[in-house]
Amino acid sequence: MGSKDHRRWVILIMFMAAHAVNDGFSWVIPPLLPAVREHFQLSYTEMGAFYTFFRFFGSILQWPAAYLIVFAPASTILVGGLLWLSFGMFLSTLSASYGVMVLLSGVSGIGGATYHPLAVSLLSRVFGRDSLGRAIALHLSGSSIGHVIAPFLVGLLLSLFGWRVPIQVWSGLGLLAGVGLFIFLKKEKENFHPVKKALGLPFLSQSIGIYIFAESLWGIAQMGLMTFLPLFLVDYRGFIPSKAAAVYGIMALSGTIFRPFIGAFMDRMGRRKPIIILGFLISALSILGLTSINIPWATYLFVVLLGTFGSGHAGLADTFMIEMIPSQRREETLGFVYTLRMGIASLSPLIVGFSSERISLSSAFLILASVPVLSAFFLSFAKEKPLN
């Protein structure tokens, strides 16, 4: 029993590493945008298009990816997606032109569609109810580790080697994590036996629909801010690109540190919705303050608040929805919800970039500040499932 218990926790560590690299790609690109802009002489619109193309296909294909288990083992699909993503992003750094780079990053982003719909399902086959909660919490922390390490790695490598090397190094980590996970899962086939389940249509209700709408609105603001924050710090606060990348890392770090406390407060309070709404409102005020108050200490404060209540609430807010979905309908429902939400959010960088060409990036941020207020308003109409 001890040996089996040891093996399953090793499996979790492997999944955490894969999760960190998979999600970390999204935190590598934004702090590199000031340097990429300088290299290719790009506009705000073109920079937004770069990030939009990278995120869009990986987002909208998450729901179809959940159905690929009909044709191949889930573990093979998950590992294949990570290898596709990592190798494709490495190739994109070899591009001599902006257009080829965008095309390759968009194609490589398809690989990112497989991880989220399948990883939790695979882990649930290994961990029983007595330990699944801890396993999922630790697995989510793997994503947070990637969010934190990626910007600081960019800040370290950018000033020494230029913008291509950080992506190449992260791609190398992705290839190592993918190959390592493939070898390990091959030895652990008995833990990942196929589960015969006919996937159906997603489970929807009025409250879930309201939640999806509110979170989709928030995703637009979050993605727009996340993409252009390093550029805002460079253009409006006088930061050098490597320092802007480090501040971006501080935002991710604050979310990682405070997420467990927010989750514990949710559990202690016995309700999710008021905390989520409060997070939306604090995020709105933080975006407003970041844009309007040009004082160094205030800039850091607002970045920390955005990390805590912006990126920090991610995942925790989803407990509101997950608790309303029957357990036997969660794979297809979550795949659908993540596809819809992230697909809509992935268009935000292009829209924000286009708007910034006409009204300035600072003015675009002011508009984004109003979006989480709308999210809070609409979410107030959703009925929360009471906790037992």
C-alpha positions in Angstrom: 0.0 0.0 0.0 2.9 2.3 0.9 4.5 1.8 -2.5 1.3 2.4 -4.4 0.7 5.6 -2.4 4.2 6.8 -3.1 3.8 6.2 -6.9 0.6 8.1 -7.1 2.1 11.2 -5.5 5.1 10.9 -7.9 2.5 10.9 -10.7 1.0 14.1 -9.2 4.4 15.8 -9.3 4.9 14.9 -12.9 1.4 16.3 -13.7 2.3 19.5 -11.7 5.5 20.0 -13.8 3.5 19.5 -17.0 0.8 21.9 -15.8 3.4 24.5 -14.9 5.0 24.5 -18.3 1.7 24.3 -20.3 0.2 27.3 -18.5 3.5 29.1 -18.2 3.6 29.8 -21.9 0.8 32.3 -21.4 3.0 34.1 -18.9 6.1 34.1 -21.0 4.8 36.0 -24.0 3.3 39.2 -22.5 6.5 40.4 -20.7 8.4 39.7 -24.0 6.1 42.0 -26.1 8.1 45.2 -25.5 11.2 43.5 -26.9 9.3 41.8 -29.7 7.8 45.2 -30.7 11.2 46.7 -30.9 12.6 43.9 -33.0 9.8 43.7 -35.6 8.6 47.4 -35.2 5.1 46.4 -34.3 1.9 48.3 -33.5 -0.3 47.6 -30.5 -2.7 45.8 -32.8 0.0 43.5 -34.2 1.2 42.7 -30.7 -2.4 41.9 -29.6 -2.8 39.7 -32.7 0.3 37.7 -31.7 -1.1 36.8 -28.3 -4.7 36.4 -29.6 -3.6 33.8 -32.3 -1.5 31.9 -29.7 -4.4 31.6 -27.3 -7.4 31.4 -29.6 -7.0 27.9 -31.1 -5.9 26.3 -27.8 -9.0 27.8 -26.2 -11.7 26.9 -28.6 -10.5 23.4 -29.1 -10.6 22.4 -25.4 -14.1 21.0 -25.7 -13.4 18.9 -28.8 -10.2 17.7 -27.1 -12.3 16.1 -24.3 -13.9 13.9 -26.9 -10.6 12.6 -28.4 -10.5 10.0 -25.7 -12.9 8.0 -27.9 -10.0 7.5 -30.4 -6.9 7.4 -28.2 -5.9 7.1 -24.5 -6.3 10.3 -22.6 -2.7 10.2 -21.4 -1.4 10.0 -25.0 -3.5 12.9 -26.1 -2.4 15.0 -23.1 1.3 14.4 -23.6 1.0 14.8 -27.4 -0.6 18.2 -26.9 2.2 19.4 -24.6 4.9 18.2 -27.0 3.1 19.9 -29.9 2.9 23.2 -28.0 6.5 23.1 -26.9 8.0 22.2 -30.2 5.8 24.6 -32.2 6.8 27.5 -29.9 10.4 26.7 -30.3 10.0 26.8 -34.1 8.2 30.1 -33.9 11.4 31.7 -32.4 13.3 30.8 -35.5 11.0 33.0 -37.6 12.6 35.8 -39.6 9.3 37.6 -40.0 6.4 38.7 -37.8 3.8 36.9 -40.0 5.5 33.5 -39.8 6.0 33.8 -36.1 2.3 34.5 -35.5 1.3 31.6 -37.8 3.6 29.2 -36.0 2.5 30.3 -32.6 -1.1 29.9 -33.5 -0.6 26.4 -34.8 1.5 25.5 -31.8 -1.2 26.9 -29.5 -3.5 24.0 -30.7 -1.5 21.7 -28.5 -2.5 23.7 -25.4 -6.1 22.5 -25.9 -5.6 19.0 -24.5 -4.3 19.6 -21.0 -7.1 21.2 -19.0 -10.0 18.9 -20.2 -8.0 15.7 -19.5 -5.5 16.2 -16.6 -8.1 16.4 -13.8 -10.0 13.4 -15.2 -6.7 11.4 -15.3 -5.8 12.3 -11.8 -9.3 11.3 -10.5 -8.5 7.7 -11.7 -5.5 7.6 -9.4 -6.7 9.4 -6.3 -9.7 8.4 -4.3 -12.1 10.7 -2.6 -10.0 10.6 0.6 -7.1 12.5 -1.2 -8.5 13.9 -4.5 -9.1 17.3 -3.0 -5.5 17.7 -1.9 -4.3 16.3 -5.2 -6.3 18.8 -7.3 -5.3 21.7 -5.1 -1.6 20.7 -5.5 -2.1 20.2 -9.2 -3.5 23.7 -9.5 -0.5 25.0 -7.7 1.6 23.6 -10.5 0.0 26.1 -12.8 0.7 28.9 -10.3 4.3 27.9 -10.2 4.5 28.3 -13.9 2.9 31.7 -13.7 5.5 32.9 -11.2 8.6 31.3 -12.7 7.9 32.3 -16.3 8.0 36.2 -16.0 11.0 36.1 -13.7 12.8 33.8 -16.1 12.0 36.3 -18.9 13.3 39.2 -16.8 16.6 37.3 -16.2 17.2 36.1 -19.8 15.8 39.0 -21.7 18.5 41.5 -20.9 21.2 38.9 -21.5 20.1 37.1 -24.6 17.2 38.8 -26.2 13.5 37.8 -26.6 14.0 34.5 -28.5 15.9 32.7 -25.8 13.3 32.8 -23.0 10.7 31.1 -25.3 13.3 28.6 -26.4 14.3 27.7 -22.8 10.6 27.4 -21.8 10.0 25.2 -24.9 12.9 23.0 -23.8 11.3 22.6 -20.4 8.0 21.7 -22.1 9.7 19.0 -24.2 11.5 17.6 -21.1 8.2 17.6 -19.1 6.3 16.0 -22.0 8.9 13.2 -22.7 9.3 12.6 -18.9 5.5 12.3 -18.4 5.2 10.0 -21.4 7.8 7.6 -20.1 6.4 7.6 -16.6 2.8 7.1 -17.7 3.9 4.2 -20.0 5.1 2.5 -16.8 1.9 3.2 -14.9 -0.6 2.0 -17.5 -2.6 0.1 -14.8 -3.4 3.5 -13.1 -4.9 4.9 -16.3 -7.1 2.1 -17.6 -9.8 3.4 -20.0 -13.0 4.5 -18.4 -16.0 3.5 -20.5 -18.2 6.6 -20.5 -20.4 8.0 -23.3 -19.7 11.7 -23.3 -22.8 13.8 -23.8 -23.9 17.4 -24.0 -22.9 19.8 -21.3 -25.1 20.4 -18.3 -26.5 23.9 -18.2 -28.8 25.8 -15.9 -29.8 29.5 -15.5 -27.3 30.1 -12.8 -24.5 28.4 -14.7 -25.4 30.5 -17.7 -25.2 33.7 -15.7 -21.9 32.6 -14.3 -20.5 31.8 -17.7 -21.6 35.3 -19.0 -20.1 37.1 -16.0 -16.8 35.2 -16.1 -16.6 35.7 -19.9 -16.9 39.4 -19.4 -14.2 39.3 -16.7 -12.0 37.2 -19.0 -12.0 40.0 -21.6 -10.7 42.5 -19.0 -8.3 40.0 -17.5 -6.7 38.9 -20.8 -6.5 42.5 -22.1 -4.8 43.6 -19.0 -2.6 40.6 -18.7 -1.3 41.0 -22.3 -0.6 44.7 -22.2 0.4 45.3 -18.6 4.2 45.0 -19.4 3.8 47.4 -22.3 1.8 49.8 -20.1 4.7 49.8 -17.5 7.2 50.4 -20.3 5.3 53.1 -22.2 3.6 55.0 -19.3 5.7 54.3 -16.2 9.2 54.3 -17.7 10.1 50.7 -16.8 12.8 48.9 -18.8 11.4 45.6 -20.3 13.3 43.3 -17.9 11.9 45.3 -14.9 8.4 45.2 -16.3 8.8 41.4 -16.6 9.8 41.2 -12.9 6.8 43.3 -11.9 4.6 41.0 -14.0 6.1 38.1 -12.0 5.2 39.9 -8.8 1.5 40.0 -9.9 1.6 36.2 -10.5 3.4 35.6 -7.2 0.8 37.6 -5.2 -2.0 35.5 -6.7 -0.2 32.3 -5.8 0.5 33.4 -2.2 -3.0 34.6 -1.4 -5.1 32.1 -3.4 -5.1 29.5 -0.5 -6.2 32.2 2.0 -9.1 33.3 -0.3 -10.1 29.7 -0.7 -10.0 29.1 3.1 -12.1 32.3 3.6 -14.6 31.0 1.1 -14.9 27.7 3.0 -15.1 29.4 6.4 -17.8 31.9 5.1 -19.7 29.0 3.6 -20.4 31.1 0.4 -18.6 31.7 -2.8 -20.5 34.4 -4.6 -19.8 37.4 -2.3 -16.1 36.7 -2.4 -16.1 36.5 -6.2 -18.1 39.7 -6.5 -15.7 41.5 -4.1 -12.8 40.3 -6.2 -14.3 41.7 -9.3 -14.8 45.1 -7.6 -11.3 45.3 -6.2 -9.9 44.4 -9.6 -11.9 47.2 -11.2 -10.6 49.7 -8.6 -7.0 48.4 -9.1 -7.1 48.8 -12.9 -8.5 52.3 -12.4 -5.8 53.2 -9.8 -3.0 51.7 -11.9 -4.0 53.8 -14.9 -4.8 57.1 -13.0 -2.1 57.3 -10.2 1.5 57.7 -11.3 3.2 57.0 -8.0 5.8 54.2 -7.8 4.6 52.6 -4.6 1.0 52.8 -5.8 1.9 51.0 -9.0 3.3 48.1 -7.1 0.3 48.1 -4.7 -2.2 47.9 -7.6 -0.2 45.2 -9.3 -0.3 43.1 -6.1 -4.0 43.7 -5.7 -4.6 42.6 -9.4 -2.6 39.5 -8.8 -4.4 38.7 -5.6 -8.0 39.4 -6.7 -7.5 39.1 -10.5 -5.4 36.1 -11.3 -5.7 34.8 -7.7 -9.4 34.2 -7.9 -9.0 32.0 -10.9 -9.9 28.4 -10.2 -11.4 29.3 -6.9 -14.2 31.1 -8.6 -14.9 28.0 -10.6 -15.9 26.1 -7.4 -19.1 28.2 -7.6 -20.0 26.5 -10.9 -18.5 23.1 -10.3 -20.7 22.6 -7.2 -23.8 23.1 -9.4 -22.8 20.4 -12.0 -23.7 16.8 -11.5 -20.4 14.8 -11.1 -21.2 12.5 -14.0 -21.5 15.5 -16.4 -18.4 17.5 -15.4 -15.9 16.5 -18.1 -18.0 17.6 -21.1 -19.5 20.6 -19.2 -16.1 22.0 -18.0 -14.7 21.4 -21.5 -17.5 23.4 -23.0 -17.3 26.2 -20.4 -13.6 26.6 -20.6 -13.8 26.6 -24.4 -16.4 29.3 -24.4 -14.9 31.5 -21.8 -11.3 31.3 -22.9 -12.2 31.5 -26.6 -14.0 34.8 -26.0 -11.2 36.1 -23.7 -8.5 35.2 -26.3 -10.0 37.9 -28.7 -9.4 40.6 -26.1 -5.7 41.3 -26.9 -6.5 42.0 -30.5 -9.4 44.3 -29.6 -7.5 46.1 -26.9 -4.5 46.5 -29.3 -6.7 47.9 -32.0 -8.4 50.3 -29.6 -5.1 51.5 -28.2 -4.1 52.7 -31.6 -7.0 55.0 -31.6 -7.6 56.1 -28.0 -4.3 55.2 -26.3 -3.5 52.2 -24.2 -4.2 54.1 -21.0 -7.7 55.0 -22.2 -8.3 51.4 -23.2 -7.3 50.3 -19.6 -9.8 52.7 -18.2 -12.5 51.1 -20.3 -11.4 47.6 -19.1 -11.8 48.8 -15.5 -15.6 49.0 -16.1 -15.9 45.4 -17.3 -15.4 43.6 -13.9 -18.1 45.9 -12.5 -20.5 44.5 -15.0 -19.3 41.0 -14.1 -20.1 41.6 -10.5 -23.6 43.0 -11.4 -24.6 40.1 -13.5 -23.2 37.5 -11.1 -25.4 38.9 -8.4 -28.4 37.4 -10.1 -27.0 33.8 -10.0 -28.3 31.5 -7.3 -25.6 29.9 -5.3 -25.9 26.3 -4.2 -25.8 26.2 -0.4 -22.9 24.3 1.2 -23.7 21.4 3.4 
